[in-house]
Amino acid sequence: MQQEFPDAEVFEIKKTELKNPIIFAGFVGAGLVGPVAINHIIEKLKMEEIGVMRSKYLPPSTVFMRGRLRHPFRFYANPEGSVCAIICEITLRMEGLYSLVSTILDWAAEKGSKEIVILDGVASNEHDDKAYCAAEEDLVRTMADKDISMIPQGFITGIPGGILNECLVREIQGLTLLAKANKVAPDSGAAATLIEALNRFYEMNIDTTELQEEKERIHSEFSELSQKYVEHREEIAGMYM
């Protein structure tokens, strides 16, 4: 008898020893800042795909990039097992988000992770080259020392908001880094701003030159997904301030 499709599960395609990894995550939002930034991090840290999200709440869609078929909701790890990345390249509806959120955080806890960082965009007319954060009070003060500004007020919805809410009641620290981004097109400049903020705060050294110089290629690769976001923006919007 065929097994019923799960509410949500992380299906691991490769067994990897993880060492209490920090997790960076990007979901569809303004300027596709999350997916563009996470995709760049995956490439620069030479991360390998280790799992995918299976869920009956995901739309029956798949992703082609440069002619290559790939699952739209993927999990990655660097060779050292110290950094993981989660990237979702499809729009998500509100139905079933609690199942997806719980599954992500259950997986993170199982791997010993103590911190998850969501990279996202805030819809704006123009990018201001600044990174903003929302986190618990002590962390916000620390980030201010690295030129990452606190967001005075606002609300976060969709899967980013669900993850951050759930982090508040679990033993995992949740925070989000945000940049003002183009309302209707992929914004690689905003993605670069967030990676540079990660570099400052986590003492990383991820080169963002390609994000700045290959805007046309990135725009072309992510243009269809960006259009999908615009069409569903009110339902899956991630951040207002």
C-alpha positions in Angstrom: 0.0 0.0 0.0 1.4 3.4 -1.0 2.3 5.6 1.9 0.3 8.8 2.4 2.2 12.0 1.5 3.4 13.5 4.7 2.2 16.8 6.3 5.9 17.7 6.4 9.3 15.9 6.7 12.9 16.7 5.9 13.9 13.8 3.6 17.7 13.5 3.9 19.4 12.5 0.7 22.9 12.5 2.2 24.0 11.6 5.7 26.3 14.3 7.0 27.8 14.8 10.4 26.7 18.3 11.5 28.4 20.1 14.4 25.8 22.3 16.0 25.5 24.3 12.8 24.3 27.9 12.4 21.4 27.8 9.9 20.9 30.5 7.3 17.5 30.5 5.6 15.9 32.3 2.7 12.3 32.2 1.4 10.4 34.0 -1.3 9.9 37.7 -0.5 10.6 41.2 -1.8 13.4 41.3 -4.3 13.9 37.6 -3.8 16.6 38.7 -1.4 16.4 35.5 0.6 16.8 33.0 -2.2 19.4 35.1 -4.1 21.5 35.5 -1.0 21.3 31.9 0.2 22.0 30.6 -3.3 25.2 32.7 -3.3 26.2 31.5 0.1 25.7 27.9 -1.0 27.9 28.5 -4.0 30.7 30.4 -2.2 30.9 28.0 0.8 30.8 25.0 -1.5 27.8 23.5 0.3 26.3 20.2 -0.6 22.6 19.4 -0.8 21.7 17.1 2.1 17.9 17.1 2.2 14.6 18.3 0.8 11.3 19.2 2.4 8.5 16.8 1.5 5.0 18.1 2.3 1.5 17.8 1.0 1.3 21.6 1.7 3.9 22.4 -0.9 2.5 23.3 -4.4 3.2 20.6 -7.0 6.0 22.5 -8.6 9.6 22.0 -9.4 12.4 24.4 -10.4 14.6 24.5 -13.5 17.8 26.6 -13.2 20.2 26.7 -16.2 18.3 23.7 -17.5 18.8 21.6 -14.4 15.9 20.2 -12.5 16.0 20.6 -8.7 13.7 20.4 -5.7 12.3 23.8 -4.8 12.8 23.4 -1.0 16.3 22.3 -0.2 18.7 21.9 2.8 22.5 22.2 2.5 25.6 21.9 4.6 29.2 23.0 4.3 32.0 20.4 4.2 32.9 21.1 7.9 29.3 20.6 9.0 29.3 24.0 10.9 26.9 25.9 8.6 23.6 24.8 7.1 21.4 26.6 4.6 17.7 26.3 3.8 16.4 27.7 0.5 12.9 27.7 -0.8 12.2 28.9 -4.4 8.5 28.6 -4.5 5.7 30.8 -3.1 4.0 29.2 0.0 0.4 29.6 1.0 -0.7 30.0 4.6 -2.2 26.5 4.8 0.2 24.1 6.4 2.8 26.6 7.4 2.7 25.5 11.0 3.6 22.0 9.9 6.5 23.3 7.8 7.8 25.5 10.6 7.6 22.8 13.2 9.4 20.4 10.9 12.2 22.8 10.2 12.8 23.6 13.9 12.5 19.9 14.9 15.2 19.1 12.3 17.4 22.0 13.5 17.1 20.8 17.1 18.0 17.3 16.1 21.2 18.6 14.5 22.1 20.5 17.6 21.6 24.0 16.0 21.4 26.9 18.4 20.8 29.7 15.9 18.7 30.3 12.8 19.1 33.4 10.7 16.5 34.4 8.1 17.5 36.7 5.3 14.7 38.6 3.7 13.7 41.8 1.9 11.4 44.6 2.7 9.5 46.0 -0.3 10.7 49.5 -1.1 11.1 51.9 -4.0 14.9 51.8 -3.6 17.7 50.0 -1.8 19.6 52.1 0.8 22.7 49.9 1.2 21.8 49.2 4.9 21.1 46.0 6.8 18.4 45.9 9.4 17.7 43.3 12.1 14.9 42.0 14.3 16.0 39.8 17.2 15.9 39.5 21.0 17.1 42.6 22.8 20.6 41.5 23.8 21.4 40.4 20.2 20.1 43.6 18.7 22.5 45.7 20.8 25.4 43.5 19.7 24.4 43.8 16.0 24.3 47.6 16.3 28.0 47.5 17.0 28.4 45.9 13.5 26.5 48.6 11.7 23.3 46.6 11.6 20.3 48.8 12.5 17.4 47.8 14.7 13.9 47.9 13.1 11.9 50.1 15.5 8.6 48.4 14.7 6.8 46.2 12.2 5.5 42.7 11.8 6.7 39.6 10.0 4.3 37.1 8.4 4.4 33.9 6.5 7.0 31.2 7.2 9.7 33.7 8.4 7.3 35.0 11.0 6.3 31.5 12.0 9.9 30.4 12.4 10.8 33.4 14.5 7.7 33.0 16.7 8.5 29.3 17.3 12.1 30.2 18.2 10.9 32.3 21.1 9.5 29.2 22.8 12.3 26.8 21.9 16.0 26.5 22.8 17.1 28.1 19.5 17.9 31.7 18.8 16.0 33.2 15.9 16.8 36.4 14.1 16.2 38.1 10.8 18.4 40.3 8.7 16.5 42.5 6.3 17.3 44.9 3.5 15.1 47.3 1.5 14.5 45.7 -1.9 12.9 46.2 -5.2 9.1 45.5 -5.1 8.9 43.8 -8.4 12.3 42.4 -9.5 15.2 40.4 -8.1 17.5 42.6 -6.1 21.0 41.2 -6.0 22.3 44.5 -4.5 20.1 44.0 -1.4 21.2 40.4 -1.2 24.8 41.5 -1.2 24.1 44.0 1.6 22.8 41.2 3.8 25.8 38.9 3.0 28.2 41.7 3.9 26.3 42.1 7.2 26.8 38.4 7.8 30.5 38.9 7.1 30.8 41.6 9.7 28.7 39.9 12.4 29.8 36.3 12.0 33.4 37.1 10.9 32.8 35.4 7.5 34.5 36.2 4.2 31.9 35.6 1.5 32.8 37.5 -1.6 29.8 39.5 -3.0 31.4 40.8 -6.2 29.4 38.5 -8.5 26.1 39.7 -7.0 27.1 43.3 -7.8 28.5 42.6 -11.3 26.1 40.0 -12.6 22.8 41.6 -11.9 21.4 40.9 -15.4 22.1 37.2 -15.2 20.6 37.0 -11.7 17.6 39.0 -12.9 17.1 36.6 -15.8 17.4 33.4 -13.6 15.0 34.6 -11.0 12.6 36.8 -13.0 9.8 34.2 -13.3 9.9 33.5 -9.5 9.9 37.2 -8.9 6.7 37.5 -11.0 5.1 34.7 -8.9 6.0 36.6 -5.8 4.4 39.8 -7.1 1.2 37.9 -8.0 0.9 36.4 -4.5 2.5 39.2 -2.5 -0.4 39.9 -0.2 -0.8 36.3 0.8 2.9 35.4 1.4 4.4 38.8 2.2 7.2 38.5 4.7 7.9 41.9 6.3 6.3 45.2 6.8 7.8 48.2 8.7 
